[in-house]
Amino acid sequence: MLRRNPLPDSLTPHAFRFDDAVGAGIARSRLRADDIVHAHHGVYGQRTDAENLLDRCLRLALVFDGSCAFSHLTAARLWGIPLPFRWTPEEPLHAIADAGAAPVRRPGVIGWETGDELGRTVHLGVPIMQPAEVWCQLAMPGATGTDESGRRRSLSSAWLVAVGDYLLTGPKVDGIRVPLCTREHLIAALARHKGKRGVRNARAAIDRMRAPVHSPRETLLRLALVDHGLPEPEVQLEVLTADGIRHGDLGYRKARLLIEYQGDHHRTDRAQWLEDLTRTQLFEDAGYRVILAGAADLEPSGIRSLAERIRRALRARDFGG
């Protein structure tokens, strides 16, 4: 094992070029130590116990030379967009080249090319496609890699709506939801992708997007209920309770009926579980009936049963459905 002398402070440990290392007085032998990753030709980084996506992107970005940006699945991960499958270290990076530039051809990288002007920005220190562009890209075949049989995957229509809901709602920043884009941004991005494969699904998804929506499962539940013939419920329905304003995940205001989606963390997190008990009691005290839903209710057999329960509850409250 080669001796590990500390790297100088002048080098960014996540990613640095060979020339920068030599300029900082680092010997070639030091770059062959087992705590150094030789990520790409001329690009290195300090190995960590848990290699993460951003470290890999910071290293690859050093070879872009201003002509590329992270795109598709990788850009979605970096923006924190919820997706139906988790990141794994083996997942390839996606990068797209400017019009006229050669696509990235490196191991572990899916290089895309385009004839369009790229709508890109800088996020987390790397060049990246803007959120509305990423949403369009996720509708394209191959945007999320390939399945076990080698077929190119893209997001389903329902997940395109869920991603759109997230972009229009945004992540929490200092306790406040900050949208990543507007509906107008999405429409403009669609116009730029006109004629490309997958755009039809994306166009259909825009009309079904709502905000604010706090989880993709709430979106999937809302869409499934409508697809089973129920009136569309409101999202984050405002209810005046004895403890102030609370918001139900989904609901029918006139029928005073709420549907609350309970993810697994509602069961495993004691504080969340206690908050849910209080929340449900406050809603019921305000005159609302609360129907709880979970992951099983999104399965084909589960959603049919749930839709019928909601339908009966609406009829009992003279709301129809």
C-alpha positions in Angstrom: 0.0 0.0 0.0 1.3 3.4 -1.0 1.8 6.0 1.7 -1.0 8.5 2.1 0.3 12.0 2.5 -2.5 14.5 3.0 -3.6 16.4 -0.1 -2.9 20.1 0.0 -5.7 22.5 0.7 -5.4 24.0 -2.8 -6.9 20.8 -4.3 -10.6 20.2 -4.1 -10.7 16.7 -2.7 -13.8 15.6 -4.6 -12.4 16.2 -8.0 -9.1 17.6 -9.4 -7.1 17.5 -12.6 -3.7 15.8 -13.0 -2.1 19.1 -14.0 -3.5 20.8 -10.9 -2.1 18.0 -8.7 1.3 18.3 -10.3 1.2 22.1 -9.9 0.5 21.6 -6.2 3.6 19.4 -5.9 1.8 16.0 -5.8 4.0 13.2 -7.0 2.6 10.7 -9.6 3.1 7.9 -7.0 0.7 9.7 -4.6 -2.0 9.6 -7.3 -1.7 5.8 -7.3 -2.5 5.4 -3.6 -5.6 3.4 -2.7 -7.4 6.5 -1.3 -7.4 8.2 -4.7 -9.9 7.5 -7.5 -8.7 7.8 -11.1 -12.2 8.7 -12.4 -11.4 9.7 -16.0 -8.3 10.4 -18.1 -6.6 13.2 -16.3 -9.2 13.5 -13.5 -8.8 12.3 -9.9 -10.6 12.5 -6.6 -10.2 11.4 -3.0 -12.0 8.2 -2.3 -14.7 8.3 0.4 -16.3 5.5 2.4 -19.5 6.0 0.5 -19.1 7.2 -3.0 -22.0 9.4 -4.0 -23.6 10.7 -7.1 -22.4 14.3 -6.7 -18.7 13.2 -6.3 -19.0 11.3 -9.6 -20.6 14.2 -11.3 -18.0 16.7 -10.0 -15.2 14.5 -11.5 -16.9 14.0 -14.9 -17.7 17.8 -15.1 -14.0 18.4 -15.3 -13.9 16.9 -18.8 -16.9 18.7 -20.2 -14.9 21.8 -21.3 -18.1 23.9 -21.3 -19.8 21.9 -24.0 -22.0 19.5 -21.9 -24.4 19.4 -19.0 -25.9 16.7 -16.8 -29.2 15.6 -18.1 -32.1 13.0 -18.0 -31.9 10.7 -15.0 -28.7 12.1 -13.5 -30.0 15.7 -13.6 -33.3 14.5 -12.0 -31.3 13.0 -9.2 -29.2 16.1 -8.7 -32.3 18.3 -8.5 -33.8 16.0 -5.9 -36.7 15.0 -8.1 -38.6 11.9 -6.7 -38.4 8.9 -8.9 -39.8 5.3 -8.7 -36.4 3.7 -8.2 -33.5 4.4 -6.0 -30.0 5.5 -7.0 -27.3 2.8 -7.0 -23.6 3.4 -7.5 -23.7 1.3 -10.7 -26.2 3.7 -12.3 -24.7 5.4 -15.4 -24.3 9.1 -15.6 -26.3 11.0 -18.3 -24.8 14.0 -20.0 -25.9 15.9 -23.1 -23.7 17.9 -25.5 -24.4 21.3 -26.9 -25.6 21.5 -30.5 -22.6 20.7 -32.7 -20.5 19.2 -29.9 -19.6 15.5 -29.6 -21.4 13.5 -27.0 -19.5 12.3 -24.0 -18.0 8.8 -24.6 -16.6 7.5 -21.4 -17.2 4.3 -19.3 -20.2 4.6 -17.1 -21.6 7.5 -19.0 -24.6 7.7 -21.4 -23.8 10.5 -23.8 -26.7 12.3 -25.5 -26.6 14.8 -28.3 -29.1 17.4 -29.4 -29.6 19.9 -32.2 -31.3 22.3 -29.8 -30.0 25.1 -27.7 -29.6 23.8 -24.2 -31.5 25.3 -21.3 -29.0 24.8 -18.6 -27.7 26.3 -15.4 -25.3 25.5 -12.6 -26.5 23.5 -9.6 -24.4 22.0 -6.8 -21.3 23.2 -8.6 -21.9 21.3 -11.9 -23.5 22.3 -15.3 -27.0 20.8 -15.4 -30.2 21.0 -17.5 -32.9 23.3 -16.1 -35.7 21.5 -14.3 -38.4 22.0 -17.0 -36.0 20.6 -19.6 -35.2 17.6 -17.4 -38.9 16.9 -17.1 -39.2 16.7 -20.9 -36.2 14.5 -21.1 -37.6 12.0 -18.6 -40.4 11.2 -21.1 -37.9 10.1 -23.7 -37.0 6.4 -24.3 -33.8 5.6 -22.5 -34.0 8.6 -20.2 -34.0 6.3 -17.1 -31.7 3.6 -18.6 -32.7 0.1 -19.6 -34.7 -2.7 -18.0 -33.5 -6.3 -17.5 -34.3 -7.2 -21.1 -32.3 -4.2 -22.5 -35.3 -2.1 -23.5 -34.9 1.6 -23.1 -37.0 3.0 -20.2 -38.8 6.3 -19.6 -41.1 7.5 -16.9 -44.7 6.4 -17.0 -47.4 8.9 -17.7 -48.4 8.9 -14.0 -44.9 9.5 -12.9 -44.5 12.4 -15.3 -47.4 14.0 -13.6 -45.8 13.3 -10.2 -42.5 14.8 -11.2 -44.4 17.9 -12.6 -46.3 18.2 -9.3 -43.0 18.2 -7.5 -41.4 20.8 -9.8 -44.4 23.1 -9.4 -44.5 22.6 -5.6 -40.7 22.5 -4.9 -38.6 21.3 -2.1 -38.7 22.9 1.4 -36.1 25.6 1.9 -36.1 27.0 5.5 -39.5 25.5 6.0 -41.0 27.1 2.8 -41.8 25.3 -0.5 -39.8 26.9 -3.3 -41.0 25.8 -6.8 -38.3 24.7 -9.2 -40.2 26.0 -12.3 -43.6 27.2 -13.4 -46.2 25.6 -15.6 -45.2 28.1 -18.3 -41.6 26.9 -18.1 -42.9 23.3 -18.7 -45.0 24.4 -21.7 -42.1 26.3 -23.2 -39.8 23.2 -22.7 -42.4 21.1 -24.5 -42.4 23.4 -27.4 -38.6 23.1 -27.7 -39.0 19.3 -27.7 -41.8 19.2 -30.3 -41.7 16.1 -32.5 -39.4 14.1 -30.2 -40.4 10.6 -28.9 -42.2 10.8 -25.5 -43.4 14.3 -25.9 -47.0 13.2 -26.4 -47.0 11.6 -22.9 -45.5 14.7 -21.4 -48.0 17.0 -23.1 -50.9 14.9 -21.7 -49.3 15.1 -18.2 -49.3 18.9 -18.0 -53.1 19.2 -17.7 -53.1 16.7 -14.8 -50.5 18.5 -12.7 -51.5 20.2 -9.5 -49.7 22.2 -6.7 -49.0 22.1 -3.9 -48.5 18.4 -3.7 -46.1 17.1 -1.0 -45.3 13.6 -2.2 -45.4 11.6 -5.4 -47.7 9.0 -3.8 -50.3 11.7 -3.2 -50.1 12.3 -7.0 -50.4 8.7 -7.9 -53.3 8.2 -5.5 -55.1 11.3 -6.9 -54.7 10.1 -10.5 -55.8 6.5 -9.7 -59.0 7.7 -8.0 -59.9 9.8 -11.0 -59.1 6.9 -13.4 -61.5 4.8 -11.3 -64.3 7.3 -12.0 -64.3 9.5 -8.9 -64.4 13.3 -9.0 -60.9 14.8 -8.8 -60.1 15.6 -5.1 -58.5 18.9 -4.1 -54.8 18.8 -3.1 -53.7 20.1 0.3 -57.3 21.0 1.2 -57.3 23.7 3.8 -59.2 22.9 7.0 -59.8 25.3 9.9 -59.3 23.2 13.0 -59.3 23.9 16.8 -55.5 24.1 16.5 -55.4 26.4 13.5 -55.2 25.7 9.7 -54.3 22.2 8.7 -54.1 20.7 5.2 -55.4 17.4 4.2 -53.5 15.5 1.5 -56.6 15.1 -0.7 -60.1 16.0 -0.1 -63.7 16.9 -1.1 -64.6 20.2 0.5 -68.4 20.0 0.0 -68.6 16.5 1.2 -66.2 17.3 4.1 -64.2 14.2 3.3 -60.4 13.8 3.5 -58.0 11.2 2.1 -54.7 11.0 4.0 -51.8 9.0 2.4 -49.7 7.2 5.1 -46.2 6.3 3.9 -44.1 3.8 5.8 -42.4 6.6 7.7 -45.8 7.4 9.3 -45.5 4.0 10.9 -41.8 3.9 11.8 -41.3 7.4 13.0 -42.9 7.7 16.5 -43.1 11.5 16.3 -44.8 11.4 12.9 -47.2 8.7 14.2 -48.2 10.9 17.2 -48.6 13.9 14.9 -50.9 11.8 12.6 -53.1 10.8 15.5 -53.5 14.5 16.5 -54.0 15.6 12.9 -56.8 13.0 12.3 -58.6 14.0 15.5 -58.4 17.7 14.6 -59.9 17.0 11.2 -62.7 14.8 12.6 -63.4 17.4 15.3 -63.8 20.0 12.5 -66.5 17.8 11.0 -64.5 16.0 8.3 -64.4 12.2 7.8 -60.9 10.9 7.3 -60.1 7.9 5.1 -56.5 6.6 5.4 -54.7 5.1 2.5 -51.3 3.3 2.2 -49.0 1.7 -0.3 -51.3 -1.4 -0.7 -54.1 0.9 -1.8 -52.1 1.9 -4.9 -52.0 -1.7 -6.1 -54.6 -2.7 -8.7 -56.8 -4.6 -6.3 -56.3 -2.1 -3.5 -57.2 1.0 -5.5 -60.5 -0.6 -6.6 -61.5 -1.2 -3.0 -60.4 2.2 -1.9 -62.3 3.9 -4.7 -65.5 2.1 -3.7 -65.1 3.1 -0.1 -64.6 6.7 -1.1 -67.6 6.5 -3.5 -69.8 5.2 -0.7 -68.6 8.0 1.6 -69.4 10.6 -1.0 -72.9 9.2 -1.6 -73.5 9.1 2.1 -72.7 12.8 2.2 -74.9 13.6 -0.8 -71.9 14.5 -3.0 -72.3 12.0 -5.8 -69.4 10.1 -7.3 
